[in-house]
Amino acid sequence: MTTLPAARVAGHARKHPGIATVYAWELRKLRAQKRTYIGLGAAALVPLIFVIALLSSSGGPDEIPFGRYVKETGLAVPLVGLLFSSVWLFPLIASLVAGDIVSSEDNHGTLKTILTRSTERWQIFVAKLLAALSYVFAALVVFVAVGLVLGGLCWGFDPLTSLSGTQIPAGRGMLLIGASALAYLIPLIAIAAIAFLLSTVTHNSAAAVVGTLILSFMMQLLAIISGLDFMAPYLLSEQFDSWQGLLRDPTDWAPITHAAWVSACYAVPAVLWAFLAFVRRDVAG
């Protein structure tokens, strides 16, 4: 009976961890970082501040969609919050983690260690990207949930008036709020992908976070310049309003479809560029 060499037996016994295992590692790292809770705390605090401001004032943000209904039904509160938060809050939350998840390990000298382990580089890349996107999704859920709960406690869950003027029952309204959050997530993923790219290629967390915010603000600035109106439909910042199509009767899917392919035009090249930079990373020395 032949026996395998000890080194070969050890090689068979040692298996590469799967994507799920590496993804779990990345989530544990996120749970151990302070900035993770800063972003989630901001996602919970902003709706609270907004509700307190509404309670302390006699009027409301009547000039924006659903603004006139915030004191009639709590269903309008998270929707108005989404409109305001696309300007700075969610680009900041997305960049806090997606812009740090690779570069922080560069700064601490741990990236070289994990890249030279038995884990495949593409597995580490996918796990980090999924962890960053999971965080963005969690922050969005916290934001919408806090706004909905606080709005409901203060003004109840009466029917919501749609953008077409029809009445939406509370149950269907909550489903539409959830669907609106998913539509809102589409351009947010693109923002996170850009931050992830900058984190990968700059090797610097501050540069990635600031760079993502500057890019976001520049797109918002371009959108309001009258001579550049032709660019507005293709700016990532403009895609954050696509969810409003769900709040029309009948549902208008055109802005959501448009936002999906425009966001993909930003996200896919960013992810591919980041992937090539990551897998080709030189860790010698």
C-alpha positions as CSV (number, residue, x, y, z in Angstrom):
1,M,0.0,0.0,0.0
2,T,1.5,3.3,-1.1
3,T,1.5,6.3,1.2
4,L,1.4,10.0,0.1
5,P,4.2,12.2,1.2
6,A,3.5,14.3,4.3
7,A,3.7,17.6,2.4
8,R,1.1,16.3,-0.1
9,V,-1.2,15.1,2.6
10,A,-1.0,18.5,4.3
11,G,-1.7,20.2,1.0
12,H,-4.9,18.1,0.5
13,A,-6.0,18.8,4.0
14,R,-5.6,22.6,3.6
15,K,-8.4,24.0,1.6
16,H,-8.9,27.4,0.3
17,P,-11.6,29.3,2.1
18,G,-14.7,30.0,0.1
19,I,-16.2,33.4,-0.8
20,A,-18.7,33.2,2.1
21,T,-15.8,32.7,4.6
22,V,-13.8,35.6,3.3
23,Y,-16.9,37.7,3.2
24,A,-17.6,36.9,6.8
25,W,-14.0,37.9,7.7
26,E,-14.6,41.3,6.0
27,L,-17.8,41.8,7.9
28,R,-16.1,41.1,11.2
29,K,-13.4,43.7,10.3
30,L,-16.2,46.2,9.6
31,R,-17.8,45.5,13.0
32,A,-14.5,46.3,14.7
33,Q,-14.0,49.7,13.1
34,K,-15.3,52.9,14.6
35,R,-16.1,54.6,11.2
36,T,-18.6,51.8,10.6
37,Y,-20.7,53.0,13.5
38,I,-20.2,56.7,12.6
39,G,-21.9,56.1,9.3
40,L,-24.7,54.0,10.8
41,G,-25.1,56.6,13.6
42,A,-25.5,59.4,11.0
43,A,-28.1,57.4,9.1
44,A,-30.1,57.1,12.3
45,L,-29.5,60.6,13.6
46,V,-30.4,62.6,10.5
47,P,-34.0,61.4,10.4
48,L,-34.3,62.1,14.1
49,I,-33.0,65.7,13.6
50,F,-35.4,66.2,10.7
51,V,-38.4,65.1,12.7
52,I,-37.4,67.3,15.7
53,A,-37.1,70.2,13.3
54,L,-40.6,69.5,11.9
55,L,-42.1,69.3,15.4
56,S,-40.5,72.6,16.4
57,S,-41.7,74.5,13.3
58,S,-45.1,75.5,12.0
59,G,-44.4,74.8,8.4
60,G,-42.7,72.1,6.3
61,P,-40.7,71.7,3.1
62,D,-43.7,72.3,0.9
63,E,-41.6,73.1,-2.2
64,I,-40.3,69.5,-2.7
65,P,-42.2,66.3,-3.5
66,F,-44.1,64.9,-0.5
67,G,-42.9,67.9,1.6
68,R,-46.5,69.2,2.1
69,Y,-47.6,65.8,3.5
70,V,-44.9,65.2,6.2
71,K,-47.3,66.4,8.9
72,E,-50.2,64.5,7.6
73,T,-48.7,61.0,7.5
74,G,-45.5,59.5,8.7
75,L,-45.1,57.7,5.3
76,A,-43.9,60.9,3.8
77,V,-41.0,61.4,6.2
78,P,-38.5,58.8,4.8
79,L,-39.3,59.9,1.3
80,V,-38.5,63.5,2.0
81,G,-35.4,62.4,3.8
82,L,-34.2,60.5,0.7
83,L,-34.5,63.7,-1.3
84,F,-32.3,65.7,1.1
85,S,-29.8,63.0,1.8
86,S,-28.6,62.4,-1.8
87,V,-26.8,65.7,-1.6
88,W,-24.2,64.8,1.0
89,L,-25.2,62.2,3.5
90,F,-25.3,59.0,1.5
91,P,-22.2,59.9,-0.6
92,L,-20.4,60.5,2.7
93,I,-21.7,57.2,4.3
94,A,-20.8,55.2,1.2
95,S,-17.3,56.7,0.9
96,L,-16.5,56.3,4.6
97,V,-16.3,52.5,4.3
98,A,-15.9,51.8,0.5
99,G,-13.2,54.4,0.4
100,D,-11.4,52.9,3.3
101,I,-11.9,49.1,3.1
102,V,-8.7,48.5,0.9
103,S,-6.6,51.5,1.7
104,S,-6.8,51.2,5.5
105,E,-5.1,47.8,5.2
106,D,-2.4,49.5,3.1
107,N,-1.9,52.0,5.8
108,H,-1.7,49.3,8.5
109,G,0.5,47.0,6.5
110,T,-2.0,44.1,6.6
111,L,-2.9,44.0,2.9
112,K,0.4,42.5,2.0
113,T,-0.2,39.8,4.5
114,I,-3.6,38.7,3.3
115,L,-2.5,38.9,-0.4
116,T,0.2,36.4,0.3
117,R,-2.1,33.9,2.1
118,S,-3.6,30.9,0.4
119,T,-6.8,32.9,-0.3
120,E,-7.1,33.8,-4.0
121,R,-6.9,37.5,-4.7
122,W,-10.2,37.6,-6.6
123,Q,-11.9,36.2,-3.5
124,I,-10.5,38.9,-1.3
125,F,-11.6,41.5,-3.8
126,V,-15.1,40.2,-4.2
127,A,-15.5,39.8,-0.4
128,K,-14.3,43.4,0.3
129,L,-16.6,44.8,-2.4
130,L,-19.6,42.8,-1.1
131,A,-18.8,44.0,2.5
132,A,-18.8,47.6,1.4
133,L,-22.0,47.3,-0.5
134,S,-23.6,45.4,2.4
135,Y,-22.7,48.3,4.6
136,V,-24.2,50.8,2.3
137,F,-27.4,48.8,2.1
138,A,-27.6,48.5,5.9
139,A,-27.1,52.3,6.3
140,L,-30.0,52.9,3.9
141,V,-32.2,50.4,5.7
142,V,-31.5,52.2,9.0
143,F,-32.2,55.6,7.6
144,V,-35.5,54.6,6.0
145,A,-36.6,52.6,9.1
146,V,-35.9,55.3,11.6
147,G,-37.6,57.9,9.5
148,L,-40.7,55.7,9.0
149,V,-40.9,54.7,12.7
150,L,-40.5,58.3,14.0
151,G,-42.8,59.7,11.3
152,G,-45.4,57.1,12.2
153,L,-45.2,57.8,15.9
154,C,-45.6,61.5,15.4
155,W,-48.1,61.7,12.6
156,G,-49.5,58.2,12.2
157,F,-49.7,56.0,9.1
158,D,-52.5,57.7,7.2
159,P,-52.8,57.2,3.4
160,L,-50.1,58.9,1.3
161,T,-51.0,61.1,-1.6
162,S,-49.0,60.0,-4.7
163,L,-47.3,62.3,-7.1
164,S,-50.3,61.7,-9.4
165,G,-52.7,62.9,-6.7
166,T,-54.2,59.5,-5.9
167,Q,-54.4,58.0,-2.4
168,I,-52.0,55.2,-1.4
169,P,-53.1,53.0,1.5
170,A,-50.7,52.6,4.4
171,G,-49.8,49.0,3.6
172,R,-49.1,49.6,0.0
173,G,-47.3,52.8,0.9
174,M,-44.8,50.9,3.1
175,L,-44.1,48.5,0.3
176,L,-43.5,51.4,-2.1
177,I,-41.2,53.0,0.4
178,G,-39.2,49.8,0.5
179,A,-39.1,49.6,-3.3
180,S,-38.1,53.3,-3.5
181,A,-35.2,52.6,-1.2
182,L,-34.1,49.8,-3.5
183,A,-34.3,52.1,-6.5
184,Y,-32.3,54.7,-4.5
185,L,-29.7,52.0,-3.8
186,I,-28.9,51.7,-7.6
187,P,-26.9,55.0,-7.9
188,L,-25.6,54.6,-4.4
189,I,-23.9,51.4,-5.4
190,A,-22.2,53.4,-8.2
191,I,-21.0,55.9,-5.7
192,A,-19.6,53.1,-3.5
193,A,-17.9,51.5,-6.5
194,I,-16.1,54.8,-7.3
195,A,-15.0,55.1,-3.7
196,F,-13.8,51.5,-3.8
197,L,-11.8,52.2,-6.9
198,L,-10.2,55.3,-5.3
199,S,-9.4,53.2,-2.2
200,T,-7.7,50.6,-4.3
201,V,-5.6,52.8,-6.6
202,T,-4.7,55.7,-4.3
203,H,-3.8,53.5,-1.2
204,N,-5.0,56.4,0.9
205,S,-8.4,56.5,2.8
206,A,-8.6,60.3,3.0
207,A,-7.9,60.7,-0.7
208,A,-10.6,58.1,-1.5
209,V,-13.2,59.6,0.8
210,V,-12.5,63.2,-0.3
211,G,-12.2,62.3,-3.9
212,T,-15.6,60.6,-3.9
213,L,-17.3,63.6,-2.2
214,I,-15.7,66.1,-4.6
215,L,-16.8,64.0,-7.6
216,S,-20.4,63.8,-6.2
217,F,-20.5,67.6,-5.5
218,M,-19.1,68.4,-9.0
219,M,-21.9,66.3,-10.6
220,Q,-24.5,68.2,-8.6
221,L,-22.9,71.5,-9.6
222,L,-22.9,70.5,-13.3
223,A,-26.6,69.6,-13.0
224,I,-27.6,73.1,-12.0
225,I,-25.7,75.0,-14.7
226,S,-28.2,76.0,-17.3
227,G,-25.8,75.8,-20.2
228,L,-25.0,72.1,-19.4
229,D,-28.6,70.9,-19.4
230,F,-27.8,68.2,-21.9
231,M,-25.5,66.5,-19.4
232,A,-28.0,66.3,-16.6
233,P,-29.7,63.0,-17.6
234,Y,-26.3,61.2,-17.6
235,L,-25.0,62.6,-14.3
236,L,-25.0,60.1,-11.4
237,S,-26.3,62.7,-9.0
238,E,-29.5,63.0,-11.0
239,Q,-30.3,59.3,-10.7
240,F,-31.2,59.5,-7.0
241,D,-34.6,60.9,-7.9
242,S,-35.6,57.9,-10.1
243,W,-37.6,56.3,-7.2
244,Q,-40.3,58.9,-7.7
245,G,-41.5,56.9,-10.7
246,L,-42.8,54.3,-8.2
247,L,-45.0,56.9,-6.5
248,R,-47.0,57.7,-9.6
249,D,-50.2,56.1,-10.8
250,P,-49.6,54.2,-13.0
251,T,-46.0,53.4,-12.1
252,D,-43.5,55.1,-14.3
253,W,-40.6,52.6,-14.8
254,A,-38.7,54.8,-17.3
255,P,-36.7,56.8,-14.8
256,I,-35.7,53.7,-12.8
257,T,-34.6,51.9,-16.0
258,H,-32.7,55.0,-17.0
259,A,-31.0,55.3,-13.6
260,A,-30.0,51.6,-13.7
261,W,-28.1,51.8,-17.0
262,V,-26.6,55.2,-16.2
263,S,-25.4,54.0,-12.8
264,A,-24.0,50.8,-14.5
265,C,-22.0,53.0,-16.8
266,Y,-20.2,54.5,-13.7
267,A,-20.1,51.4,-11.5
268,V,-19.0,48.7,-14.0
269,P,-15.8,50.4,-15.3
270,A,-14.9,51.5,-11.7
271,V,-15.2,47.9,-10.4
272,L,-13.2,46.5,-13.4
273,W,-10.5,49.0,-13.0
274,A,-10.3,48.3,-9.2
275,F,-10.2,44.6,-9.9
276,L,-7.3,44.8,-12.3
277,A,-5.4,47.1,-10.0
278,F,-6.0,44.7,-7.0
279,V,-5.2,41.4,-8.7
280,R,-2.0,42.9,-10.2
281,R,-0.9,44.4,-7.0
282,D,2.9,44.1,-6.4
283,V,3.5,42.9,-2.9
284,A,7.2,42.0,-3.3
285,G,9.5,43.2,-0.6
